Amino acid sequence: MKIAYLQFTPSYLDVTGNLDRAGELLAGADADLIVLPELFTSGYHFRSTQDLADVAEPIPGGPATDRLAAWADATDATFVAGIAERSDDAFYNSAVVVSPNGYEGTYRKVHLYYKEKTLFAPGDDGFSVYELTARNGTSYTLGVMVCFDWYFPEAARSLALQGADIIAHPSNLVRPDCPRAMPIRALENHIFTITANRAGSETSNGETLTFIGQSEICDPDGHILIRADHTGDHFETVKIDPVAARDRQITAHNHIFQDRRPEWYAL
Amino acid sequence: MKIAYLQFTPSYLDVTGNLDRAGELLAGADADLIVLPELFTSGYHFRSTQDLADVAEPIPGGPATDRLAAWADATDATFVAGIAERSDDAFYNSAVVVSPNGYEGTYRKVHLYYKEKTLFAPGDDGFSVYELTARNGTSYTLGVMVCFDWYFPEAARSLALQGADIIAHPSNLVRPDCPRAMPIRALENHIFTITANRAGSETSNGETLTFIGQSEICDPDGHILIRADHTGDHFETVKIDPVAARDRQITAHNHIFQDRRPEWYAL
């Protein structure tokens, strides 16, 4: 199967423009699983709660989920994309999973970063996985985490222990370390990871955040299969076999999940 | 305070020779905390259980602990070193902590690697930390893990959550990935790490293992402060302030321990 990230630079609050721009970049996409950045329709660095309220949408049923469903239908790909979610009176920094079969589910970011804490409610549903099928009939299990979740090894671990073969990781990274940490997340869990980051910068109330690009795909041995530049638009695809993630027997005597000894782990 | 690793190449089963050789390399050592490799008195790749039985020793009270106590007394340093431990009829792949005050405690390796499983009992005491004092009066908290424990993020995490400022990590690494993983263990826990690896190779029953050297010290930002070559003897020291590990507030809104959400973590 083919897995991909789309790195691009959303325009602040321009939901329709961002959906159109992503649609242009995805035209003719040939992939089974495509990951887009965190908050890809809205931009990241909100200048006010009102700005967030203006662009947050229900999931499913909002314009982003509808557009993703149209792309999934047109390309036969599954999409994972970050969206500002409105649910009753709360906002969540969410990622939606939309397959050719339609809406699959939503992940609400568990570990909020920096001023997100002043805007969003923390995720209240934990980490979930999705059973999906590639175009060639291969079944695979998808986990989702968002951006700063990478910092906490428990996030990827929780997805892998639930059976994830691949972790989709929509991001708006501003710290420099994630591109060298994700290979370790992939290695320690023996999974594939797809980090889709944005590029560009945004200024809010005098503070400029610059996003680091460097979207990347890692394999279960902790190798970087492909990494994008710091800047610019990049739609890049890698062919993988998700079944390769499932053999966690790294020596004749070591299975990295069966070797875990939770009785000694601090939680 | 000054922290250090000693990388060298033990000779198989030559306990007295290895203690003498390490003593020569440590002569005049000026450090507060010195980490030696895993199984530094015996070598690693045992050809039989009898070979292991011939060199395993009680902790404390065996020749290695006694020699470490003499070094600690002479240098005013604390030592962490890997030793084959005999306890009743069981053998453990252990690391001993010996300070200028004498024997502090033993860690029995929790995650056994490869054929260690045919020789050693798995650690039955979990992960512990030690309250110690540097020569300048600075108090610090030391955690200990051994070699393959690096693969499991829960090991370093369990030590950090118990308050470790520094993790001592005696190793006999043969896999290539630890030197790029330890900076992430340091970063995700905001701690110092000292990996003391051995060099050289050993053959047992026709199978040769080559140890990768590359002992390294990392800081709480995940930077490598010093890394040894793949081969050769290296006693290297870095000056640090262990207090720097304790501020886990990485942004105005993010404390990486208080931000943990164990209610959502799979164990």
Chai-1 contact restraints between the chains, C-beta under 6 A:
chainA,res_idxA,chainB,res_idxB,connection_type,confidence,min_distance_angstrom,max_distance_angstrom,comment,restraint_id
A,V110,B,R261,contact,1.0,0.0,6.0,A-B,restraint_1
A,V110,B,W264,contact,1.0,0.0,6.0,A-B,restraint_2
A,H111,B,D259,contact,1.0,0.0,6.0,A-B,restraint_3
A,Y114,B,T251,contact,1.0,0.0,6.0,A-B,restraint_4
A,Y114,B,H253,contact,1.0,0.0,6.0,A-B,restraint_5
A,K117,B,H253,contact,1.0,0.0,6.0,A-B,restraint_6
A,G126,B,W264,contact,1.0,0.0,6.0,A-B,restraint_7
A,P153,B,P153,contact,1.0,0.0,6.0,A-B,restraint_8
A,P153,B,E188,contact,1.0,0.0,6.0,A-B,restraint_9
A,E154,B,Y265,contact,1.0,0.0,6.0,A-B,restraint_10
A,S158,B,Y265,contact,1.0,0.0,6.0,A-B,restraint_11
A,S158,B,A266,contact,1.0,0.0,6.0,A-B,restraint_12
A,L161,B,A266,contact,1.0,0.0,6.0,A-B,restraint_13
A,D177,B,L187,contact,1.0,0.0,6.0,A-B,restraint_14
A,D177,B,G222,contact,1.0,0.0,6.0,A-B,restraint_15
A,A181,B,I184,contact,1.0,0.0,6.0,A-B,restraint_16
A,I184,B,A181,contact,1.0,0.0,6.0,A-B,restraint_17
A,I184,B,I184,contact,1.0,0.0,6.0,A-B,restraint_18
A,L187,B,D177,contact,1.0,0.0,6.0,A-B,restraint_19
A,E188,B,P153,contact,1.0,0.0,6.0,A-B,restraint_20
A,G222,B,D177,contact,1.0,0.0,6.0,A-B,restraint_21
A,T251,B,Y114,contact,1.0,0.0,6.0,A-B,restraint_22
A,H253,B,Y114,contact,1.0,0.0,6.0,A-B,restraint_23
A,H253,B,K117,contact,1.0,0.0,6.0,A-B,restraint_24
A,D259,B,H111,contact,1.0,0.0,6.0,A-B,restraint_25
A,R261,B,V110,contact,1.0,0.0,6.0,A-B,restraint_26
A,P262,B,L267,contact,1.0,0.0,6.0,A-B,restraint_27
A,W264,B,V110,contact,1.0,0.0,6.0,A-B,restraint_28
A,W264,B,G126,contact,1.0,0.0,6.0,A-B,restraint_29
A,Y265,B,E154,contact,1.0,0.0,6.0,A-B,restraint_30
A,Y265,B,S158,contact,1.0,0.0,6.0,A-B,restraint_31
A,A266,B,S158,contact,1.0,0.0,6.0,A-B,restraint_32
A,A266,B,L161,contact,1.0,0.0,6.0,A-B,restraint_33
A,L267,B,P262,contact,1.0,0.0,6.0,A-B,restraint_34
A,L267,B,L267,contact,1.0,0.0,6.0,A-B,restraint_35
